[in-house]
Amino acid sequence: MTVAERFEAAKEQYGALGVNVDEALETLKRIPISMHCWQGDDVIGFDHDGPLTGGIQTTGNYPGKARTPDELMADIEKAFSLIPGKHKVNLHACYAIFEEGEHADRDKLEPKHFAKWAEFGKKNGVAFDFNPTCFSHPMAEDSLTLSSPNEKVRKFWVDHCIACIKISEYLATEQGCPCAMNIWIPDGMKDVPADRLGPRARFKQSLDEILAVPYDKEKVLVCLESKVFGIGMESYTVGSSEFTINYAARNGIISLMDNGHYHPTEVVSDKIPSMLLFNDKIALHVTRGVRWDSDHVVLLDDETKEIAKEIVRNDAVDRVLLALDYFDASINRIAAWVVGMRNMQKALLYALLSPNKKLKELQDQGRFTELMMQQEELKTYPFGDVWNYFCEINNVPAGEKWFETVKEYEENVLLKRN
């Protein structure tokens, strides 16, 4: 059977459950996922030569890491050629591109330092999201940035975030759609703190100063991300979940949840419906933590599928800003992008192909045996045939065929970088 014939058979089977497969594919096609640029070069960027610091770590030494803006852009283009649909690129401020002989510290960054990224976006039909880079910098050596008791350090990072708002507004104007700008800080302590309130009060003051700067709130969607701990900050993090959710709710910005940023037994999928009840929009960084916030490549695992289910079954496709966040230097970096992005799309498709209305009715009617049965039977429905058809109609390889392109690119491009 051809891909189209298998799709038609699957469509009939799902149709018997009341699922409109064509509608599911149209919905999937318009869901943009923000692909993180930092997978391509191990979170180094172009504005410094130092190591990655700030409670995060990249492990591995696979050949072919992008070393220049041109190499990173070429790698992103190659990855997007293997991922169906149109998506976004998530930039960190450390990916500023300077003219020869030019340099600006992070508190002095300007839109012009991202003009080449804007050109790249127009060429490839992709938009951008943005992030201040509050790590891997001499002013963050003590793991304190926006919460620092050193006024000079705190002001430096306030000015950096203000600069990032202006850059985000520039990118939004250039691309003709909103730019999500996410603030995350590594601030914390390795051992038991004597004062938990003071650093959070300073963090709140810093955020107040950042948000006091006028900006177009239709263009720049400011997000605030929490974290439970980091390497070297195991005992205390300033930007906890409670802090960020309360601050975002009080100040009209967006809460961002990263599913690697909670205790191992917490799951973001269960948090999504509660957040949707009280927020017009929420933002997600989808990753995969193994024992800790280790930022492994996103798989089509249970939690990824549950996250997608909560987005779809609560009619929140247009209310959730969806991005990925991981960095693995032990494997081919382009393959890491493609696997993670395609898995997130597969999870969304799996959710879109579920008879969600029927399943809710079974739950409300107390028909729990039938509910369990139906949920289990859905696991063996021909989801893969629908996915392969989606890839084919979007002109990207179905199945594992895409990996041949990656191997060829590795041989002809990546291995020649060393």
Secondary structure as GFF3:
##gff-version 3
##sequence-region A 1 418
A	DSSP	alpha_helix	3	15	.	.	.	ID=ss1
A	DSSP	alpha_helix	21	29	.	.	.	ID=ss2
A	DSSP	beta_strand	34	36	.	.	.	ID=ss3
A	DSSP	three_ten_helix	37	40	.	.	.	ID=ss4
A	DSSP	alpha_helix	69	80	.	.	.	ID=ss5
A	DSSP	beta_strand	88	92	.	.	.	ID=ss6
A	DSSP	three_ten_helix	93	95	.	.	.	ID=ss7
A	DSSP	three_ten_helix	106	108	.	.	.	ID=ss8
A	DSSP	three_ten_helix	111	114	.	.	.	ID=ss9
A	DSSP	alpha_helix	115	124	.	.	.	ID=ss10
A	DSSP	beta_strand	127	131	.	.	.	ID=ss11
A	DSSP	three_ten_helix	138	140	.	.	.	ID=ss12
A	DSSP	alpha_helix	151	175	.	.	.	ID=ss13
A	DSSP	beta_strand	179	183	.	.	.	ID=ss14
A	DSSP	beta_strand	188	189	.	.	.	ID=ss15
A	DSSP	alpha_helix	197	211	.	.	.	ID=ss16
A	DSSP	beta_strand	220	225	.	.	.	ID=ss17
A	DSSP	beta_strand	236	237	.	.	.	ID=ss18
A	DSSP	alpha_helix	241	251	.	.	.	ID=ss19
A	DSSP	beta_strand	254	258	.	.	.	ID=ss20
A	DSSP	alpha_helix	268	278	.	.	.	ID=ss21
A	DSSP	beta_strand	282	286	.	.	.	ID=ss22
A	DSSP	alpha_helix	302	313	.	.	.	ID=ss23
A	DSSP	beta_strand	320	324	.	.	.	ID=ss24
A	DSSP	alpha_helix	333	352	.	.	.	ID=ss25
A	DSSP	alpha_helix	356	364	.	.	.	ID=ss26
A	DSSP	alpha_helix	368	378	.	.	.	ID=ss27
A	DSSP	alpha_helix	383	393	.	.	.	ID=ss28
A	DSSP	three_ten_helix	399	401	.	.	.	ID=ss29
A	DSSP	alpha_helix	402	412	.	.	.	ID=ss30
A	DSSP	three_ten_helix	414	417	.	.	.	ID=ss31
###
